Amino acid sequence: VRYDSALCFVLASFFGIGITMASRVQFTHTALYRQIQIYLYGQAATMRDFHILLYLGMALLVIISISLTYRRLQILLLDREFAHTLGMRTRTLNTFFFLLIVLAIIVGIRCVGVVLMSAMLIAPAATARQFTHRLWQVMILAGFVGMLSGFLGNYLSVELARSWSGADGGRGFALPTGPSVVLTGSALCFLALLFAPERGLVVRYLRILIFRQRCVRENLLKALWRVGEYRRVPATELRRYYSGPRLYLNMLLRRMIQDGLVAKGCGRTYTLTDAGRRQGAHIVRLH
């Protein structure tokens, strides 16, 4: 059985068993069931100063451990075969790495719960990965994104409940802290996937559009230079060199007129200016 398949099987099976037991416990042991709910779905309001200091100590322990063993963990995570050739104890390092993950889960389990903790392990790292290729930068950015998600999630949970509560002080809409933190982290991840400077989907799409526009612009300059360097070329003749929409062709021609590369004559004819002839000749030489 593959590692990921076994992990999914164990997770789904034991989660189903836990839900089945919880449905029974809520009628037989009501107080115990409420305490279990805190760890399943998170409830930051139940945290005391002792919990904050304890989790702060665990977080510092994780940070210090990663700082001291960063090089070995980097080699282990990125190239396991190379780690074997260097004589590293990969099994020991693997166990140590999983212990760090367990400590990180313990730190966040009181706030977002077991069910939503997996999202907080993935969303900050996925967000940070959109901005850098270096592992240490990913770790720092992921930590910052997680901190920002925790702060904004708790703040929105309190403020939204306060602003949407009834005017008479009655019970209004309440957004749980755990889902609020996870939704904030997911929103940051979604925005990073769309608008990251290099890897964002929207930025990549705009880059493709700009590249295509530049190609069409160069093709029009080449066509004008070859067909009529010093004569006026009608728009119908230019359409033989561009098979796209006519509206887009007219927009490009207007932009080239504004840039001083093309001059428009009577009867929808176009000719190259001196700057256009120089740029057209340069493009032809390059191609």
VMD Tcl script that draws the C-alpha trace (Angstrom):
set ca {
  {0.00 0.00 0.00}
  {1.34 3.42 -0.91}
  {2.19 5.88 1.84}
  {-0.42 8.49 0.87}
  {-3.12 5.83 0.37}
  {-2.44 4.36 3.82}
  {-2.51 7.85 5.34}
  {-5.88 8.65 3.73}
  {-7.31 5.29 4.79}
  {-6.24 5.66 8.42}
  {-7.36 9.29 8.60}
  {-10.81 8.66 7.09}
  {-11.39 5.48 9.10}
  {-10.45 6.86 12.49}
  {-12.24 10.13 11.82}
  {-15.42 8.19 11.08}
  {-14.97 6.12 14.24}
  {-14.44 9.30 16.25}
  {-17.59 10.93 14.88}
  {-19.56 7.77 15.67}
  {-18.27 7.75 19.24}
  {-18.94 11.48 19.60}
  {-22.55 11.05 18.51}
  {-22.96 8.55 21.35}
  {-21.02 10.52 23.98}
  {-23.08 13.70 23.45}
  {-26.07 11.95 25.07}
  {-24.28 9.94 27.75}
  {-21.54 12.39 28.84}
  {-22.64 15.90 27.83}
  {-19.90 17.79 29.69}
  {-17.19 15.55 28.25}
  {-18.63 16.00 24.76}
  {-18.36 19.79 25.07}
  {-14.71 19.50 26.01}
  {-14.10 17.22 23.02}
  {-15.73 19.81 20.76}
  {-13.07 22.32 21.78}
  {-10.31 20.09 20.42}
  {-12.27 19.02 17.35}
  {-13.26 22.45 16.07}
  {-11.20 24.85 18.18}
  {-12.24 27.50 20.66}
  {-9.65 30.19 21.29}
  {-11.87 31.86 23.91}
  {-11.16 28.98 26.31}
  {-7.40 29.60 26.23}
  {-5.84 30.98 29.41}
  {-2.49 32.56 30.17}
  {-1.08 29.14 31.00}
  {-2.01 27.82 27.55}
  {-0.51 30.87 25.85}
  {2.81 30.49 27.68}
  {2.85 26.74 27.05}
  {2.20 27.11 23.32}
  {4.71 29.95 23.11}
  {7.35 27.67 24.59}
  {6.47 24.92 22.11}
  {6.63 27.37 19.21}
  {10.06 28.59 20.32}
  {11.20 24.98 20.65}
  {10.12 24.27 17.06}
  {11.85 27.41 15.75}
  {15.10 26.69 17.59}
  {15.09 23.03 16.50}
  {14.61 23.97 12.84}
  {17.34 26.62 13.07}
  {19.85 24.15 14.50}
  {19.09 21.34 12.04}
  {18.12 23.41 8.99}
  {20.85 22.14 6.65}
  {20.17 18.49 7.39}
  {16.42 18.93 7.09}
  {16.90 20.78 3.81}
  {18.94 17.95 2.32}
  {16.52 15.33 3.66}
  {13.43 17.06 2.28}
  {14.84 18.02 -1.12}
  {17.12 15.09 -1.97}
  {16.76 11.96 0.15}
  {19.18 9.94 -2.00}
  {21.89 12.57 -1.54}
  {21.28 12.44 2.21}
  {21.88 8.68 2.09}
  {25.18 9.16 0.24}
  {26.33 11.65 2.88}
  {25.75 9.04 5.58}
  {22.96 10.92 7.34}
  {20.65 9.05 9.66}
  {17.58 9.65 7.55}
  {15.28 7.58 9.75}
  {16.27 9.58 12.83}
  {15.90 12.88 10.98}
  {12.54 11.77 9.63}
  {11.31 10.95 13.12}
  {12.60 14.29 14.38}
  {10.84 16.10 11.54}
  {7.53 14.39 12.34}
  {7.93 15.30 16.00}
  {8.26 18.95 14.96}
  {5.05 18.60 12.95}
  {3.31 17.11 15.99}
  {4.47 20.04 18.15}
  {3.20 22.49 15.52}
  {-0.18 20.73 15.51}
  {-0.34 20.84 19.32}
  {0.30 24.59 19.22}
  {-2.61 25.24 16.85}
  {-5.05 22.56 17.92}
  {-6.63 24.65 20.69}
  {-7.36 27.53 18.32}
  {-8.56 25.88 15.10}
  {-9.12 22.27 16.19}
  {-8.08 18.91 14.78}
  {-10.49 19.05 11.84}
  {-9.22 22.37 10.47}
  {-5.56 22.06 11.49}
  {-4.66 20.37 8.20}
  {-5.70 23.53 6.37}
  {-3.34 25.60 8.52}
  {-0.50 23.22 7.67}
  {-1.10 23.67 3.93}
  {-2.44 27.19 3.32}
  {0.48 29.27 4.75}
  {3.10 27.12 3.00}
  {1.19 27.24 -0.30}
  {0.90 31.03 0.05}
  {4.60 31.48 0.74}
  {5.57 29.17 -2.13}
  {4.04 31.60 -4.63}
  {6.57 34.30 -3.73}
  {9.91 32.52 -3.43}
  {11.86 29.41 -4.39}
  {14.13 29.24 -1.31}
  {13.20 26.94 1.55}
  {14.21 29.27 4.38}
  {12.23 32.13 2.83}
  {9.22 29.83 2.45}
  {9.46 28.96 6.17}
  {9.65 32.61 7.25}
  {6.84 33.74 4.95}
  {4.68 30.77 5.95}
  {5.15 31.65 9.61}
  {4.20 35.26 8.91}
  {1.11 34.21 6.92}
  {0.07 31.85 9.72}
  {0.51 34.62 12.31}
  {-1.48 37.06 10.15}
  {-4.23 34.48 9.60}
  {-4.48 33.82 13.34}
  {-4.68 37.51 14.21}
  {-7.17 38.45 11.48}
  {-9.25 35.33 12.10}
  {-9.61 36.04 15.81}
  {-10.23 39.74 15.20}
  {-12.91 39.11 12.56}
  {-14.54 36.45 14.71}
  {-15.02 38.95 17.55}
  {-15.84 42.02 15.46}
  {-18.28 40.32 13.10}
  {-20.14 38.75 16.01}
  {-20.29 42.16 17.70}
  {-21.41 44.10 14.61}
  {-24.00 41.52 13.52}
  {-25.49 40.93 16.94}
  {-28.98 42.19 17.63}
  {-29.49 45.80 18.59}
  {-31.19 44.68 21.81}
  {-28.13 42.71 22.84}
  {-29.72 39.40 21.96}
  {-28.01 36.46 20.38}
  {-26.89 37.31 16.83}
  {-24.62 35.79 14.24}
  {-21.51 34.14 15.67}
  {-18.52 33.15 13.56}
  {-16.40 30.48 15.32}
  {-12.75 31.32 15.76}
  {-11.33 28.19 14.14}
  {-13.23 28.44 10.85}
  {-12.57 32.19 10.80}
  {-8.80 31.62 11.03}
  {-8.90 28.93 8.35}
  {-11.06 31.06 6.03}
  {-8.65 33.96 6.44}
  {-5.65 31.76 5.64}
  {-7.46 30.25 2.66}
  {-8.36 33.73 1.38}
  {-4.71 34.82 1.60}
  {-3.67 31.65 -0.24}
  {-6.30 32.24 -2.94}
  {-5.14 35.83 -3.45}
  {-1.52 34.67 -3.67}
  {-2.42 32.03 -6.25}
  {-4.06 34.73 -8.37}
  {-1.85 37.80 -7.92}
  {1.66 36.61 -6.95}
  {4.25 38.57 -9.00}
  {5.77 35.57 -10.79}
  {3.50 32.55 -10.28}
  {0.07 34.19 -9.97}
  {-2.51 32.99 -12.49}
  {-3.78 36.48 -13.28}
  {-0.24 37.85 -13.65}
  {0.75 34.96 -15.90}
  {-2.35 35.48 -18.04}
  {-1.60 39.20 -18.37}
  {1.99 38.37 -19.29}
  {0.75 36.03 -22.02}
  {-1.61 38.71 -23.35}
  {1.19 41.28 -23.44}
  {3.47 38.83 -25.27}
  {0.79 38.04 -27.85}
  {0.09 41.73 -28.37}
  {3.79 42.37 -28.92}
  {3.97 39.53 -31.46}
  {0.99 40.89 -33.41}
  {2.45 44.39 -33.27}
  {5.78 43.16 -34.66}
  {4.01 41.18 -37.39}
  {2.10 44.29 -38.47}
  {5.31 46.33 -38.56}
  {7.01 43.64 -40.65}
  {4.04 43.48 -43.02}
  {3.95 47.25 -43.48}
  {7.72 47.35 -44.04}
  {7.71 44.55 -46.62}
  {4.50 45.39 -48.45}
  {4.62 49.15 -48.47}
  {7.63 50.75 -46.84}
  {6.92 54.05 -48.58}
  {3.35 53.56 -49.86}
  {0.00 53.57 -48.14}
  {-1.46 50.14 -47.34}
  {-5.25 49.73 -46.99}
  {-6.63 48.07 -43.86}
  {-8.16 45.25 -45.92}
  {-4.67 44.26 -47.09}
  {-3.37 44.26 -43.52}
  {-6.06 41.78 -42.52}
  {-4.31 39.14 -44.60}
  {-1.46 39.24 -42.07}
  {-3.72 39.10 -39.02}
  {-6.55 36.60 -38.56}
  {-7.86 37.92 -35.26}
  {-10.86 40.16 -34.53}
  {-11.11 43.36 -36.56}
  {-11.73 45.41 -33.41}
  {-8.42 44.23 -31.92}
  {-6.60 45.09 -35.17}
  {-8.06 48.60 -35.16}
  {-7.05 49.02 -31.51}
  {-3.46 47.99 -32.29}
  {-3.29 50.37 -35.25}
  {-4.53 53.25 -33.10}
  {-1.93 52.40 -30.45}
  {0.83 52.33 -33.09}
  {-0.37 55.72 -34.39}
  {-0.15 57.12 -30.85}
  {3.39 55.71 -30.52}
  {4.43 57.47 -33.73}
  {5.14 54.28 -35.69}
  {2.26 54.44 -38.17}
  {0.54 57.34 -39.93}
  {-3.08 57.13 -41.08}
  {-4.07 58.43 -44.49}
  {-7.37 58.96 -46.25}
  {-9.62 56.00 -47.00}
  {-8.38 53.85 -44.07}
  {-4.86 53.51 -45.40}
  {-1.73 53.30 -43.30}
  {1.96 53.94 -43.85}
  {5.08 53.72 -41.73}
  {6.68 56.78 -40.23}
  {10.46 57.17 -40.08}
  {10.50 55.63 -36.59}
  {8.23 52.82 -37.80}
  {10.51 52.08 -40.79}
  {13.53 51.88 -38.51}
  {11.80 49.58 -36.05}
  {10.33 47.44 -38.86}
  {13.75 47.02 -40.48}
  {15.24 46.11 -37.09}
  {12.56 43.45 -36.52}
  {13.10 41.98 -40.00}
  {16.85 41.72 -39.38}
  {16.29 39.99 -36.05}
  {13.87 37.47 -37.53}
}
mol new
graphics top color blue
foreach p $ca { graphics top sphere $p radius 0.5 }
foreach p [lrange $ca 0 end-1] q [lrange $ca 1 end] { graphics top cylinder $p $q radius 0.2 }
display resetview
